[in-house]
Amino acid sequence: MFVAAGNSGPFPKSIESPGIEPEVITVGATNDQNTIDKPDDVIANFSSRGPSKFGHKKPDIVAPGSSIISLRAPNSEYDQSHPERRVGDDYCWMSGTSMATPIVAGLAALLYEAKPEATPEEIKEALLNGANDIFDDIDSAGRGYSSLEGALEFLKTPISI
């Protein structure tokens, strides 16, 4: 259901398969520029841009994807190539749309927890319609910044067919 947009930005039509599939939620990445306030956030330069080569509006949504602290895989190729990115003994920082994608997947899990009877389509609509469009650039940010608060609010609203 969730796919990374890819790291071939900032070029238009740079989203590749499987992110071009209309049914999946394709996630782009933002850069918070090491601040807490969102108004200065930007689309990460590396984040692939839409539309897809078939004309679909992609990415669908964005989430933080720059300098994300994650579990370290000791002695992996990445770990050996980037020792400067280690954070303590067990963590490291990485950037990419693959770091943004699990954030949106985690939001979906929280939505299912809040409304277990929700269908996958309802969860998708809540995520997309609950996003904050602070970038005003559908080809870079899709529907905007993922927002748990906005998605929960939308999920409480009956979906009309």
C-alpha positions as protocol buffer text, in pm:
chain_id: "A"
residue {
  index: 1
  type: MET
  ca { x: 0 y: 0 z: 0 }
}
residue {
  index: 2
  type: PHE
  ca { x: 291 y: 241 z: 70 }
}
residue {
  index: 3
  type: VAL
  ca { x: 581 y: 293 z: -169 }
}
residue {
  index: 4
  type: ALA
  ca { x: 879 y: 528 z: -163 }
}
residue {
  index: 5
  type: ALA
  ca { x: 873 y: 786 z: -441 }
}
residue {
  index: 6
  type: GLY
  ca { x: 1242 y: 737 z: -510 }
}
residue {
  index: 7
  type: ASN
  ca { x: 1550 y: 954 z: -478 }
}
residue {
  index: 8
  type: SER
  ca { x: 1590 y: 1084 z: -835 }
}
residue {
  index: 9
  type: GLY
  ca { x: 1472 y: 1439 z: -772 }
}
residue {
  index: 10
  type: PRO
  ca { x: 1441 y: 1722 z: -829 }
}
residue {
  index: 11
  type: PHE
  ca { x: 1363 y: 1626 z: -1187 }
}
residue {
  index: 12
  type: PRO
  ca { x: 1002 y: 1607 z: -1313 }
}
residue {
  index: 13
  type: LYS
  ca { x: 862 y: 1265 z: -1402 }
}
residue {
  index: 14
  type: SER
  ca { x: 1135 y: 1096 z: -1197 }
}
residue {
  index: 15
  type: ILE
  ca { x: 907 y: 859 z: -1004 }
}
residue {
  index: 16
  type: GLU
  ca { x: 969 y: 502 z: -1119 }
}
residue {
  index: 17
  type: SER
  ca { x: 791 y: 170 z: -1064 }
}
residue {
  index: 18
  type: PRO
  ca { x: 634 y: 70 z: -828 }
}
residue {
  index: 19
  type: GLY
  ca { x: 557 y: 431 z: -725 }
}
residue {
  index: 20
  type: ILE
  ca { x: 381 y: 499 z: -1055 }
}
residue {
  index: 21
  type: GLU
  ca { x: 102 y: 252 z: -967 }
}
residue {
  index: 22
  type: PRO
  ca { x: -219 y: 455 z: -911 }
}
residue {
  index: 23
  type: GLU
  ca { x: -348 y: 235 z: -628 }
}
residue {
  index: 24
  type: VAL
  ca { x: -48 y: 263 z: -396 }
}
residue {
  index: 25
  type: ILE
  ca { x: 29 y: 559 z: -176 }
}
residue {
  index: 26
  type: THR
  ca { x: 356 y: 700 z: -310 }
}
residue {
  index: 27
  type: VAL
  ca { x: 549 y: 891 z: -43 }
}
residue {
  index: 28
  type: GLY
  ca { x: 791 y: 1175 z: -108 }
}
residue {
  index: 29
  type: ALA
  ca { x: 1032 y: 1325 z: 143 }
}
residue {
  index: 30
  type: THR
  ca { x: 1063 y: 1660 z: 316 }
}
residue {
  index: 31
  type: ASN
  ca { x: 1362 y: 1831 z: 474 }
}
residue {
  index: 32
  type: ASP
  ca { x: 1284 y: 2007 z: 804 }
}
residue {
  index: 33
  type: GLN
  ca { x: 1611 y: 2202 z: 784 }
}
residue {
  index: 34
  type: ASN
  ca { x: 1680 y: 2102 z: 1145 }
}
residue {
  index: 35
  type: THR
  ca { x: 1402 y: 2318 z: 1287 }
}
residue {
  index: 36
  type: ILE
  ca { x: 1079 y: 2229 z: 1466 }
}
residue {
  index: 37
  type: ASP
  ca { x: 857 y: 2476 z: 1281 }
}
residue {
  index: 38
  type: LYS
  ca { x: 704 y: 2346 z: 956 }
}
residue {
  index: 39
  type: PRO
  ca { x: 683 y: 2677 z: 764 }
}
residue {
  index: 40
  type: ASP
  ca { x: 1050 y: 2651 z: 665 }
}
residue {
  index: 41
  type: ASP
  ca { x: 1028 y: 2286 z: 560 }
}
residue {
  index: 42
  type: VAL
  ca { x: 1098 y: 2210 z: 195 }
}
residue {
  index: 43
  type: ILE
  ca { x: 1064 y: 1913 z: -34 }
}
residue {
  index: 44
  type: ALA
  ca { x: 1393 y: 1726 z: -11 }
}
residue {
  index: 45
  type: ASN
  ca { x: 1605 y: 1788 z: -318 }
}
residue {
  index: 46
  type: PHE
  ca { x: 1650 y: 1413 z: -373 }
}
residue {
  index: 47
  type: SER
  ca { x: 1276 y: 1332 z: -355 }
}
residue {
  index: 48
  type: SER
  ca { x: 1146 y: 1213 z: -693 }
}
residue {
  index: 49
  type: ARG
  ca { x: 883 y: 1429 z: -862 }
}
residue {
  index: 50
  type: GLY
  ca { x: 571 y: 1363 z: -1063 }
}
residue {
  index: 51
  type: PRO
  ca { x: 364 y: 1332 z: -1257 }
}
residue {
  index: 52
  type: SER
  ca { x: 422 y: 968 z: -1346 }
}
residue {
  index: 53
  type: LYS
  ca { x: 517 y: 883 z: -1702 }
}
residue {
  index: 54
  type: PHE
  ca { x: 150 y: 784 z: -1744 }
}
residue {
  index: 55
  type: GLY
  ca { x: 28 y: 1123 z: -1622 }
}
residue {
  index: 56
  type: HIS
  ca { x: -84 y: 1014 z: -1273 }
}
residue {
  index: 57
  type: LYS
  ca { x: -48 y: 1271 z: -995 }
}
residue {
  index: 58
  type: LYS
  ca { x: 243 y: 1142 z: -789 }
}
residue {
  index: 59
  type: PRO
  ca { x: 372 y: 1150 z: -520 }
}
residue {
  index: 60
  type: ASP
  ca { x: 53 y: 1121 z: -318 }
}
residue {
  index: 61
  type: ILE
  ca { x: 184 y: 1262 z: 10 }
}
residue {
  index: 62
  type: VAL
  ca { x: 509 y: 1362 z: 181 }
}
residue {
  index: 63
  type: ALA
  ca { x: 666 y: 1302 z: 523 }
}
residue {
  index: 64
  type: PRO
  ca { x: 1000 y: 1381 z: 689 }
}
residue {
  index: 65
  type: GLY
  ca { x: 1280 y: 1200 z: 510 }
}
residue {
  index: 66
  type: SER
  ca { x: 1603 y: 1390 z: 577 }
}
residue {
  index: 67
  type: SER
  ca { x: 1847 y: 1299 z: 853 }
}
residue {
  index: 68
  type: ILE
  ca { x: 1612 y: 1042 z: 1008 }
}
residue {
  index: 69
  type: ILE
  ca { x: 1763 y: 844 z: 1295 }
}
residue {
  index: 70
  type: SER
  ca { x: 1707 y: 471 z: 1256 }
}
residue {
  index: 71
  type: LEU
  ca { x: 1849 y: 140 z: 1371 }
}
residue {
  index: 72
  type: ARG
  ca { x: 2207 y: 76 z: 1273 }
}
residue {
  index: 73
  type: ALA
  ca { x: 2310 y: -246 z: 1100 }
}
residue {
  index: 74
  type: PRO
  ca { x: 2663 y: -295 z: 1238 }
}
residue {
  index: 75
  type: ASN
  ca { x: 2921 y: -404 z: 980 }
}
residue {
  index: 76
  type: SER
  ca { x: 2679 y: -352 z: 689 }
}
residue {
  index: 77
  type: GLU
  ca { x: 2810 y: -182 z: 375 }
}
residue {
  index: 78
  type: TYR
  ca { x: 2630 y: 140 z: 475 }
}
residue {
  index: 79
  type: ASP
  ca { x: 2769 y: 125 z: 828 }
}
residue {
  index: 80
  type: GLN
  ca { x: 3124 y: 76 z: 703 }
}
residue {
  index: 81
  type: SER
  ca { x: 3091 y: 344 z: 432 }
}
residue {
  index: 82
  type: HIS
  ca { x: 2941 y: 610 z: 662 }
}
residue {
  index: 83
  type: PRO
  ca { x: 3081 y: 579 z: 1015 }
}
residue {
  index: 84
  type: GLU
  ca { x: 3024 y: 955 z: 1056 }
}
residue {
  index: 85
  type: ARG
  ca { x: 2648 y: 890 z: 1047 }
}
residue {
  index: 86
  type: ARG
  ca { x: 2648 y: 668 z: 1355 }
}
residue {
  index: 87
  type: VAL
  ca { x: 2445 y: 789 z: 1649 }
}
residue {
  index: 88
  type: GLY
  ca { x: 2568 y: 605 z: 1955 }
}
residue {
  index: 89
  type: ASP
  ca { x: 2622 y: 231 z: 1927 }
}
residue {
  index: 90
  type: ASP
  ca { x: 2281 y: 126 z: 1796 }
}
residue {
  index: 91
  type: TYR
  ca { x: 2159 y: 399 z: 1561 }
}
residue {
  index: 92
  type: CYS
  ca { x: 2254 y: 596 z: 1251 }
}
residue {
  index: 93
  type: TRP
  ca { x: 2097 y: 870 z: 1043 }
}
residue {
  index: 94
  type: MET
  ca { x: 1985 y: 833 z: 684 }
}
residue {
  index: 95
  type: SER
  ca { x: 1798 y: 1036 z: 424 }
}
residue {
  index: 96
  type: GLY
  ca { x: 1564 y: 917 z: 150 }
}
residue {
  index: 97
  type: THR
  ca { x: 1206 y: 856 z: 57 }
}
residue {
  index: 98
  type: SER
  ca { x: 1252 y: 511 z: 210 }
}
residue {
  index: 99
  type: MET
  ca { x: 1285 y: 689 z: 544 }
}
residue {
  index: 100
  type: ALA
  ca { x: 965 y: 891 z: 487 }
}
residue {
  index: 101
  type: THR
  ca { x: 751 y: 595 z: 377 }
}
residue {
  index: 102
  type: PRO
  ca { x: 741 y: 410 z: 712 }
}
residue {
  index: 103
  type: ILE
  ca { x: 627 y: 730 z: 881 }
}
residue {
  index: 104
  type: VAL
  ca { x: 313 y: 731 z: 666 }
}
residue {
  index: 105
  type: ALA
  ca { x: 269 y: 354 z: 714 }
}
residue {
  index: 106
  type: GLY
  ca { x: 287 y: 415 z: 1090 }
}
residue {
  index: 107
  type: LEU
  ca { x: 15 y: 680 z: 1059 }
}
residue {
  index: 108
  type: ALA
  ca { x: -202 y: 424 z: 880 }
}
residue {
  index: 109
  type: ALA
  ca { x: -149 y: 177 z: 1163 }
}
residue {
  index: 110
  type: LEU
  ca { x: -260 y: 440 z: 1414 }
}
residue {
  index: 111
  type: LEU
  ca { x: -569 y: 510 z: 1201 }
}
residue {
  index: 112
  type: TYR
  ca { x: -657 y: 138 z: 1197 }
}
residue {
  index: 113
  type: GLU
  ca { x: -614 y: 133 z: 1573 }
}
residue {
  index: 114
  type: ALA
  ca { x: -850 y: 431 z: 1606 }
}
residue {
  index: 115
  type: LYS
  ca { x: -1108 y: 280 z: 1368 }
}
residue {
  index: 116
  type: PRO
  ca { x: -1053 y: -96 z: 1325 }
}
residue {
  index: 117
  type: GLU
  ca { x: -1354 y: -134 z: 1095 }
}
residue {
  index: 118
  type: ALA
  ca { x: -1210 y: 112 z: 843 }
}
residue {
  index: 119
  type: THR
  ca { x: -1143 y: -22 z: 496 }
}
residue {
  index: 120
  type: PRO
  ca { x: -805 y: 27 z: 327 }
}
residue {
  index: 121
  type: GLU
  ca { x: -971 y: 279 z: 93 }
}
residue {
  index: 122
  type: GLU
  ca { x: -1104 y: 478 z: 390 }
}
residue {
  index: 123
  type: ILE
  ca { x: -756 y: 484 z: 545 }
}
residue {
  index: 124
  type: LYS
  ca { x: -605 y: 599 z: 216 }
}
residue {
  index: 125
  type: GLU
  ca { x: -865 y: 874 z: 175 }
}
residue {
  index: 126
  type: ALA
  ca { x: -815 y: 987 z: 536 }
}
residue {
  index: 127
  type: LEU
  ca { x: -437 y: 1011 z: 490 }
}
residue {
  index: 128
  type: LEU
  ca { x: -466 y: 1203 z: 162 }
}
residue {
  index: 129
  type: ASN
  ca { x: -753 y: 1431 z: 261 }
}
residue {
  index: 130
  type: GLY
  ca { x: -606 y: 1495 z: 605 }
}
residue {
  index: 131
  type: ALA
  ca { x: -270 y: 1612 z: 469 }
}
residue {
  index: 132
  type: ASN
  ca { x: -161 y: 1975 z: 507 }
}
residue {
  index: 133
  type: ASP
  ca { x: -88 y: 2136 z: 171 }
}
residue {
  index: 134
  type: ILE
  ca { x: 184 y: 2379 z: 278 }
}
residue {
  index: 135
  type: PHE
  ca { x: 390 y: 2335 z: -39 }
}
residue {
  index: 136
  type: ASP
  ca { x: 132 y: 2412 z: -310 }
}
residue {
  index: 137
  type: ASP
  ca { x: 315 y: 2185 z: -556 }
}
residue {
  index: 138
  type: ILE
  ca { x: 129 y: 1865 z: -642 }
}
residue {
  index: 139
  type: ASP
  ca { x: 418 y: 1730 z: -853 }
}
residue {
  index: 140
  type: SER
  ca { x: 657 y: 1753 z: -557 }
}
residue {
  index: 141
  type: ALA
  ca { x: 433 y: 1711 z: -252 }
}
residue {
  index: 142
  type: GLY
  ca { x: 113 y: 1547 z: -373 }
}
residue {
  index: 143
  type: ARG
  ca { x: -168 y: 1627 z: -132 }
}
residue {
  index: 144
  type: GLY
  ca { x: 83 y: 1770 z: 116 }
}
residue {
  index: 145
  type: TYR
  ca { x: 240 y: 1698 z: 451 }
}
residue {
  index: 146
  type: SER
  ca { x: 108 y: 1386 z: 620 }
}
residue {
  index: 147
  type: SER
  ca { x: -92 y: 1469 z: 933 }
}
residue {
  index: 148
  type: LEU
  ca { x: -226 y: 1226 z: 1190 }
}
residue {
  index: 149
  type: GLU
  ca { x: -454 y: 1494 z: 1331 }
}
residue {
  index: 150
  type: GLY
  ca { x: -599 y: 1576 z: 988 }
}
residue {
  index: 151
  type: ALA
  ca { x: -641 y: 1209 z: 896 }
}
residue {
  index: 152
  type: LEU
  ca { x: -818 y: 1129 z: 1225 }
}
residue {
  index: 153
  type: GLU
  ca { x: -1052 y: 1422 z: 1171 }
}
residue {
  index: 154
  type: PHE
  ca { x: -1133 y: 1307 z: 818 }
}
residue {
  index: 155
  type: LEU
  ca { x: -1178 y: 945 z: 929 }
}
residue {
  index: 156
  type: LYS
  ca { x: -1459 y: 1051 z: 1163 }
}
residue {
  index: 157
  type: THR
  ca { x: -1645 y: 1202 z: 866 }
}
residue {
  index: 158
  type: PRO
  ca { x: -1862 y: 956 z: 673 }
}
residue {
  index: 159
  type: ILE
  ca { x: -1726 y: 895 z: 324 }
}
residue {
  index: 160
  type: SER
  ca { x: -1983 y: 960 z: 53 }
}
residue {
  index: 161
  type: ILE
  ca { x: -1986 y: 727 z: -243 }
}
